Amino acid sequence: MLNEKIAALLNDQVNKELYSAYLYLDFANYFEDEGLDGFAHWYEIQAQEERDHAFMIRRYLIDSGHRVTFEAVAKPDKTFKTHLDPLTAGLEHEKYVTSLICAIYAEAFAAKDFKTMQFLDWFVKEQGEEEKNADDLIKKMKLFGSEPKGLYMLNQELAARVYNAPAQAE
C-alpha cells in the first residue's frame, strides 16, 4: 500500500498530466490557425503522450489500492505573439513537470518506497527526453523559422512525427 502523501502527489500528477494534454492541444490550435499543420501535428502527439502519462499513473495508483480522484482541468490561458512563443512555453512547462516528478521521487525516496521510485524512473528519463525535444525545437525555430522556406521545411519535418505509445513504466 502506498504512503498517503505519495498517493496524493501521484493523484495530483494525473491531473497535471491531463492539463499538459490540454495545453499542448491549445498549442496545436494556435498552429492550425497559423497554417502550420506540421507544428499542430507535433503538439497533437505531445498531447497524446501526456494523456498516456496520466493513464499510466492512474493505473499505478489503482494497482496500488488507491482510488483516483479527478479535478477540473484548467483552461490553458496562454496567448502567443510569435511562432516561438508556444515552443518556449512548452519548454518551461516541461521543466515544471520535471520538477513535479522529481518532488514525488524525493518523497518516495524519503519513505523508502522503492516500488514507486522504480515506477518513476521511467518518468524521470522521459522528462529528460521531453526537455531535450522542446529545446531542440526552439533551436531549430531560431535557426530556420524566420525564413519562409526554412519554416516550411521545419513544418514538413514536424508533420512526419509518428505517435508511439509509451512502454509500460514498470
N, C-alpha and C positions, 0 to 999 in steps of 0.2 A: 504494500500500500504506500502510495506517495505521501510525503510530508505535505500538510495542508498549504503551507506557504508556497511550495514549489508547484503544487497543483493549481493554485490561484494564479501564479505567474504564467504557467503554461496556458491556462484558460484565457487569460488576458492576451497572450500571444496569438491564440487562434483568432481573436477579434482583430488584432493588429494586422495579421496576415490578410484577413478579408478586406480591411481598409486598404492595404497595399494593392490588392487586386483592383479595387475601385479607383485608386489613384492612377494606376497605370492605364486603366480603361479611359480615364479622363485625359491622360496624355495622348492616347490613341485618337480620341475625339478631336483634340486640338490638331493633330497632324492630318487627320482626314479633312478637316476644314481648310487646312493649308494646302491640300492637294498632294500631300506626301504619304501615299498609301504604304510605302515600304516602311517608313518610320512607324506608321499606325500599326502595321502588322507586327513589327518588332515588339511594340508595347502590348499588343493583344496577347502575344506569347508570354510576355512578362506577367501579365495579369493571370494567365492560366497557371503559371508556376507558383505564384503567390497563393492562389486558391488551393493548389496541391499541397503547399506547405501547411495551410490551415487544416486541411483534411488529415494530413499525417499526424499533426499534433493532436487533433481531435481524437483520432484513433488510438494514439498512445495513452491519452487520458482515459478513454473508455476501457481500454485493455488493462489499465492500472486501477480500475474500480472507481473512477470519478465521473460524475455527471458533468457534461459540458453545458455552460450557460452562454448564450449568445447575447451580445449587447447590440444596440443600434449601430449601424455602420455610418460614420460621419460622411457628409458630403464633401468631396475634395473642393478646396476653396482657392486653388492657385490660379493666377492669371499670368499669361505669358505675352511678352512683347517681341521676343525673338525666338528663332528655332532652337537656339542654345538653352533657353530658359528651362524647358522641361527636362532636358538632359542633365543640367546642373541640379535641378530639384530632385531628379532621380538618384543621383549620386549621394546627395545629402540624405535622402530618405533611406538608402541602403546602409549608410553609416549609422543612422539612427536604429535601424533594425538590428544591425550587428551589435550595437550597444545593448539592446534588449536581450538578445540571445546570450551574450556574454554575462549579463546580470543573472539570468536564470542558471547558467552554467556555474557561476560563482556560488549561488545559493545551493545548488546540488552538491558542489564540492564541499562546502561548509557542512552540509548534512551527511556527507559520505554516501550520497545516493549515486552509486556507480552506474546503476542501470540507466538513470536519467542522463548522467554525463555521457555514457556511451551513445544514447539516443541523440543527444545534442551535438555530438562530434560531427555528424553529417551536416547539420545546420551551420556549424562554425566554418567548415570547409566551403559550403555553399555560399555563405556570405562573403568569403574572400573572393570567390569567383564573381559574385554579383557586383561587388565594388570594382573589381578589375574591368568587367564588361562595361559598366557605366562610365568609368574613367576613360577607357579606350574609345567609347563612342564620343565623348566630349573632345578628346584629342583629334579624332577624325573630322568632327564637325568644324573645329577650329582650323584644321589644315585645308579642308576641301569645301566646306559648306558655304563659303562666301561667294563662290563662283557657281553660276547656274549649272555648268557641265559637271563640276565636282559634286554638287548637291544631288544632281540626277543620278550619278554613279553610286553615291552613298545610299541613296534611296533604293536603288536596284539591289545593292548588296543586302540591305536590311530586309527587303522583300523576300529574299531567298532563305531566311531563317526558318528552320523546321522545329516544331514543338517535339520535345522528348519528355515523356513522363518521367518523374524522378524515380530512382531506385529507392526501395524501402529503406527508411532510416533506422534500421535495426541491426 
